[in-house]
Amino acid sequence: MKQIGKLSLLTLCACALSLGGQRAEVVRYEASHDAMGTVFAVVAYGRDRNYLAEVVDEVFDEIDRLDSQMSNYKAESELSGINREAGNREVVVEPRLFQLLEDSFRYSRDTGGAFDITVGPLMKLWGFFRGQGRVPSQAEIAQTLARIGYRHLKLDSGRRTIRFDTSGVELDLGGIAKGYAVDRAVDILRSNGITAALVSSGTSSIYALGSPPGERGWTVKVRDPYDLHKAGDVLHLQNYSLSTSGCYEKYFKVGAKTYCHIMDPHTGWPVEGMLSTAVLAPSTTESDALTKPFFISGPQGSRKYLAAYANLAVVFYQPAGNPPSFRRTAMRSDSFQISSDQLAEVAK
């Protein structure tokens, strides 16, 4: 199995800003941190490097807390506890995690199950959870699909509990947790007075807070689906998020056939005919959750999401002839009216 991919970020230098008739130096602070099986990175601007470092440390502490709570790789996490117990009884859930579960249920319902946090057993069946990929039998897929589906989740908002209506159901927040963690990071930056920062979770999601000094937005490059070193698109973002899904992230080959790690929960098989998708949305939780349904449904099937959700933009990259040829399709929500302090622009 091979994992590659990169969101290229614009490198900017320190500059000066006029404040109250005086020129105060603005410093650029950058740090990264391993969590959730990826590398989180923060680039932030301010006038005090030590203060920026303290706030970013607080950001990384929160991301570690979320990792400890939401990981299905860690037996002691709250999510693992839910997976062990919710098939037998109602489990009380911490308030913020319960809200994320409710949001996940809503995304699942709105996408007809294309986004689904119960897809974990399929990932394990196909060998994407740990170890090498394998092609299961149709009988194995059918047995696993019986345990897949957001409708197996019974949420009680009054008591803040969850239970599963059948045994063998498992929650996997891999399709939304990183985006949620980026949003929590941005909340911490904002609450501490930082107005210009870029927060990314590995290759999958990014939020552009404000703009770098003297710029109209952050410049972000989305990789060519066939070439890590080429840009498929160049974006300008301000107070907006970007999430990507791509077959280049995890896959395995059997003979000449490539199997992508992005599963269609309806069929139990990896998605075919799509190379990658890039979704722009007001929040990173939203862009992270919706990039999979767009990937699964393709341009035509995704029109229903663009009618239901406001202020989204999406770029589809599909095969066109022999590699490295691909077809690019850009679409956006039927209702797209962002505020004056936001920017979501595809430059290429």
N, C-alpha and C positions, 0 to 999 in steps of 0.2 A: 504494500500500500504506500502511496506517495502523497505527501502533503506539501503544497506550495501555494504561493499567492502573496500579494502585497498591495496595500493601499499606499500610494506614494504621496507624501505630504510636501507642501511647499516649504522650503527652508528659508527662514527669514532672519535678519540680523537685528541687533539692538539698535534703537533709534532714540530720538529726543521728542518730547511732547511739550507744547506750550501750555502751562497751567498758571492762570492768574497773572499773566505777563512775565512769568519766569519759565525758563526752560529746565524741565526736570527729566533726567534720564529715565527711559523706560527700559527695563531689562527683560530679557527672554529667559525663562526657566524651563528646562525640559527634563523629564524623568520617566522611567518605565518600571514595570513591576509584573512579575509572573503570578497569574491567578486564573482560575477557571480553565486551565489547560491552554492558555494563550498568554500573550504579553499585552498588558494595558499600558498605554502611553499618554502622557499629558504634556502639552506645550502651552505655557501660560505667560502672559505679559503683566507687568506691574512695576512699581517703583522700588520695591524692597525684595531682594532675592531671598533673604532668610525667611521673610513672611510667606513668599510663594512656596518655598520648600516646606514650611510647616503645614500649609493648607493642602498641598499635594500629598504629604504624608497622611493627613486625615482622610483624603480621598482613597488612598490605597488601603488604609485600615478598614474603611467601609466596604471596599471591594472584597477584602479578605473575609470580613464577616459574612457577606452574601455568599461567598464561595463555601464557607463552612456550613451555612444554612441550606443552600440549594443544590449542593453537589450530590449526584447519584453514584459517584465513585467512592464517597466517604460514608462508611457504615454509621457513623455517629451523627450525620447531618439530620436536620429536621425533615428534609425531603425523604431521606432513606427511611426514617421512622414512619412517615406517612405510608410509604410503599409497603412496609412490613405489616402495618396495623389496619389500614383503612379498608381492607377486604373483609375484616372481621368485626369492626366497630367504627363508630364515628370518632374522628380525631380532631381535637381543637387545634387551630392553626394560629400562629403569630399574626397580628393584624396586617402588617405590610405584605407578608407572604400570601395571606388569604386574599388580599386585594389583587395581587398578581395572578393568583389562580382564577379569580373571577374574571379578570381581564383576558386571560388565556382562554377561558371557556367562551367568552363573547367573541373573540377572534375565531375560534373554532366554529361556533354557530354561524357567524357571518360569512365564513368562507366554505360552508358546507363540509367541514372536516378536512379541508386541504391543509390547514394549520391544525396540529393536534399534539398536545403534550403527552398523550399516551402512546406515542409511536416508538418509544424506547425498545420494546421487545422485538420489533421489526429490525431495528438497528443491530441488536444483538444477534438475531437470526442470520443476518447477512454478513456478520463479522466486522461491523463498523464500530462496535463498542470497545472491544479489545481484540487484539490479534489480527489475523489475516482474513481477507474477504473470502466468501464462499457463496456459491449459488445453491440455495435450499431447494427442496422438492416442492411441488405445488401443494402436496398434502401438508407439509410443514408450514407453508405460508397460510393455508386455510385455517389451520389450528391456531396460528398466532393472530390472525385477523379477528378471531372470535374474542380476543382480549384487547383489541384496539378500538378506540372510539371515545370521543369526549362525552358521549351520552352515558357512559359508564360512571361518570363522576356525579356525585350527589352533593351539592354545596348548600349549606344552610347559612345564609348571611346573618340571620338574627343571632344564632349561637356560634357563628364563625367555625363551623365544622365541615369536614369532608369525609365521605365514605365512598367505597367502590361497590357497585351492585353485582359484581362477579369477581371471582378469585383470579389472580394472575395479572391484574391490571397494574401498571407501573407508570408513574409520572416521570417525565424527562423534560426539564426546562431548557435544554440546550438550544432550542429555537427562539428563545426570548430572554433568557437570563443575562446574556452579555449586553444586549441593548438596554435592559433595565438597569444594569450596573453602570453603564455610561450615563444614563439619565440621573441616577443617584449622585454620581460624581459631579455632574453639572450643577445639581442642586446645592452641593456643598461649596463649590466654587462661587456660585452666585451669592449664597448666604454670607460668604466671607468677603464680598466686595470685589471679586475678580470678574471683570467684564470682557476679557479677551482671552480665549483659551480653545484649544483643540484637544478633544478626548477621544481616544480610539481603543477598541478592544480587538487586538490582533488584526486579522484581515477582514473581519466581518462587519463591524459597525463603527460609526464615527459621529460625533456631534461637534458642530462649529459654533462656539459661543462668541458672540460679537464678531469683531474683525481685528486683525493685526493693525498696529499703528500705521496710518496712512494708506490703508487698503480698504477696498469696498467689500471685501469678504475673504474667506479662506479659500485658497486654491487647492483642490484635491484631484488627484488623477486616479481613475478606475482602470485597472489593468486590462489589456487586451486578453481575451479568453484563451488565446493560444500562446501568448508570449508575455512572460513576467516583466520583461524590460520595456514593453511598449504600452502606451496609453490607449485604451479603448475609447475613453471620454475624459474631458477635462471639465471639472465642475467648479462653480463659485458658490460658496455657502456662507450664510450668516444666520445665526440662531435657527439652524436647521440640521437635520440628521441625514445620514446616508448609511444604508446597509446593503451588503452584497451577498449573493449566494452563487457558487460556481462549482462546476464539475471538477475543476482543477484542484479543489481543496482536499478531497479524499475520494479515492476511487481504487478499483482493482481491475485487472484484466484477466480474462480467460480466453486464451487464443487471441483472436483479433478483436474480440468484443470487450468494450469498456463498460463497467458498471459504476454508476455515480452513487454517492452516499445520500443523495436527497431522495427520500422515499415518497411515493404516492400512497397515502394511508388507505385509499379506496381499493387499490389493486394489490398492495403489498410488494410491488416491484419498484426498482429505481426508475426515476424519470428519464425518458429518452427525448431527443430532439431539442434540447435546450442546453446551451453552454454556460450561461450565467445571466443573472439579473441584478440590476442596481436600482434601489428604491429610495427616493427622497421623501421625507415626511417630517412633520413638526416635532415629533418625539422619536427617540431612538428605540424605545420599546415598540412603538408602532412600526417603524421601518424594519426592525429585526423580525417581528412576527409576520409581516406581510410579504417579505421577500420570498418566502417559501411558497405560499399560494400563487404568487405571480410566476414563479419558476415552474410550478406544476401545471398551471392552467394555460400558460402561453398568452400571446397578445389577444387572440379572439376570446378565449375563456376568461380573461381578466377584466373585460369591459364591465362586468357586473361589480367588481370591487371598486373600479374607478367611478362608478355611478353612486356607490354606497358611501365611500370615504372621500372627504374633501381634502384638497391641498396635497395630493400625492403626485409625484412624477416617477416614472419608471422607464428604464431602458432594458430591452430584451436583446440578448446576443444568441443567435441561433446558427447552426451549421448551414453553410451554403457551398455546395460542391466539396472539393477536397480541401482539407486543412492546408494552410491557415485561413481559408476564406470563411467569412461569417456574415450573416445578415443582421443589421442593427435596426431595431424598431423602438422609437421613443413615443410615449403616451403620457397623458396626465389626467387628473380627475376632471369630471364634468364641471365640478365647482372648484375653482382654483383662485382664491382671493386671499393672498397672504398679506400680512401687515407691513408697514413701511420699514420696520426694523428687521425684516427677514429677507433673505435672498436664497433662491434655489434655482440656479441657472446652469444649464448644460451648454458649455462653450463650444463643444465639438460634437 
